[in-house]
Amino acid sequence: MSTLSHPGELSPLPPGVTLDLAEDWEALPSGAALLSARGIERGEDPEPTLDVWVHLERPGHALGETLTAALRPDRDRGWFVEDPVFSVEFGGREWTAVNATWGPPHSPSVAVHLAAALDRGAVTQVVLVSGRAKGPRIESDYAALQRIIETVRLTEPGRD
């Protein structure tokens, strides 16, 4: 009989993730996500959101598949436009990223998704950072999301 355990070879501890929030943002209970935050003091305007997820995949997993899955809920929305996938470096680590917009021109929405892979032996941990903004403050909220995302730092368990 085999034993299934956490932590274990196929279920390692999640990495440490740190993001520096702007003063008008707050951390939230994260539910199934690893971390969650939102912009506050918006009055009637929609709040931008930021979530960090960790997925376990087989070694060699293509990060493009993670980004495709992250965009899946938005693909059927009207005026959906997906930008080309690109790579960036934050916190000394390479991230694969994509931006998408949808909605009518007078009321657009935007999403940004970044994914990084951590080799954990028998599995790959994929860290997905997802931000969303919409409404009349979309440009300033998207800029705030970018500034927060640029502060992301990952720490693998057992490493400094």
Helices and strands as residue ranges (DSSP letters): E 16-18, E 25-28, E 35-39, E 49-57, H 63-71, G 72-74, E 81-82, E 86-90, E 93-102, E 109-119, E 124-134, H 138-149, E 153-155
